[in-house]
Amino acid sequence: MIHGVDHGLLSSATGRCIDLESWSSAGVPLLRDPRELVIDLHQRHLPPPGTTVIGVLDVEHRVVASASVTPRAQITDGWLLRNALLGNLRQVTPHDLRLSAPRRTAVLLSCRDGASGWTELDGAWMWALRDAAALHGLRCGAYVSLTAAGWQVLGDGRSGRTPHSGSWSERPVHTVSELPVRTIASSAPAVEYARPARSWPAGSAAGQQPARHAAR
């Protein structure tokens, strides 16, 4: 158990998924301004469908670190998604495992095709977020889905029409290099990073391209 999270729960391959009812009753802290957070993370990474952005918030709910992850389409196991999130958290921000209680919060913005309601893939990402946050000494925060209908904070009902899953392509592009980098799938979960205005020092993970992360 780390920071009160029991990692034995839902440990089987078929159980690495959290249903919406369980997520809603888990006591996930509410976002102070979900629309501002969604816009901030979206502008940093411009995620196309299939890309998920993890953000780390300080006690004032400001984004202090973020990274985008694009696993292969067939990966729906929460354990593999957890590993992808955790690997990128380790690159963009130090852990808080020495603290008696988490002070920072990890949130997830998942851009995908399909309906705006909960899906099993959302459930796998929820499991991944909860586990990765705990293993990095962070509090598990909100999960936001980004679809063609707009954004929605799953579990608390707040939503908006913009940005949406197609918004990444609507920004004026002046040079080809400004387009989000697309990573070809390999044997390991692929990771995709947007072109940030400011970056953490680039790093690399096994089987992945050099990492590029957005941060303030």
GIHU-V657459 format. One record per helix or strand of 3 or more residues. SS is the DSSP state (~ for helix, > for strand). FROM is the first residue (numbers start at 0). TO is the last residue. If there is no record, write none. Layout:
ss	from	to
SS	FROM	TO
SS	FROM	TO
//
This chain:
ss	from	to
~	12	14
~	19	23
~	33	44
>	51	56
>	62	68
~	77	91
>	104	110
~	119	134
>	138	146
>	149	152
~	166	168
~	175	177
//
